[in-house]
């Protein structure tokens, strides 16, 4: 895989991470059947991860009544007693953050991303699994708090605060 996901390939290939325990939520360039992909190597990488056992809930599934689909996705695929959450800020590009590393396409809106944290926190509250750690990745510190077109100020820091607060409300 010739992309930022190389570290995931490394963790899987060295058996530090079981692929069936890797759930990726909100990926924007996931290959959708019937829709051409501009970068075939990324599409093939996702498909290869899936063949190994990884699961994806892509950005295109965040529409309409996605909450029940998200809950079902997590319920069916989380098989471990402990989970680790890594928030990649690129997933909210232009929609709720303007200080992400990659801003190539609009991501998921703030409320939808907070609902992901809430669904995970709810699973923890009901003892389906326990949150053992989390991190926030792919931010561009040079753009934190910038004024965006139209005069609004970047909301990356308040969003991250709210995401962590929601996630930790277990």
Secondary structure, DSSP 8 states (H G I E B T S, - for coil): --STTHHHHHHHHTTSS-GGG-EEE--SS---TTS--S-HHHHHHHHHHHHHT-EEE-GGG-SSSHHHHHHHHHHHH--SSEEEEEEEGGGGBTTTBS-BS--SS----HHHHHHHHHHHHHHHHTTS-EEEEEEEE-B-GGGTT-B-TTS-B--HHHHHHHHHHHHT--
